[in-house]
């Protein structure tokens, strides 16, 4: 199983982000990406940092950009990469019962699979 860092790095690659991973010690968001100009924002403001594992907007934009399909069940979520291949079901218990967090993680996992397939 890949670490959060590995998932984010591969998802960033799939999204076409050229930044590098950075662990922000004094920020609310633990993982962000930085490029030559600084922190890569997720949305329209610099305060919205790119981390689709914790930010709903980043995860949604990532799924739209990459054509990721999402399926929900009562206590689980599954995402398919843009080729229609499932990247595995994530059960809500892996995310403390939080279906929103479960959905974000499923999206990032699918994006990471796309990034991993890129050469």
Number of C-alpha atoms within 10 A of each C-alpha: 5 9 8 14 14 15 22 25 24 24 26 24 19 21 18 10 16 14 18 15 16 14 13 12 9 7 10 8 16 13 21 23 23 19 13 9 7 10 18 22 17 21 13 8 9 12 11 16 24 25 24 25 22 17 17 15 16 21 24 16 15 23 25 12 13 17 16 23 19 17 12 14 11 8 13 19 23 22 27 24 21 17 10 11 13 18 19 13 18 20 20 19 12 13 14 10 13 14 21 15 21 24 27 25 24 30 30 29 29 31 33 25 21 22 20 16 10 10 4
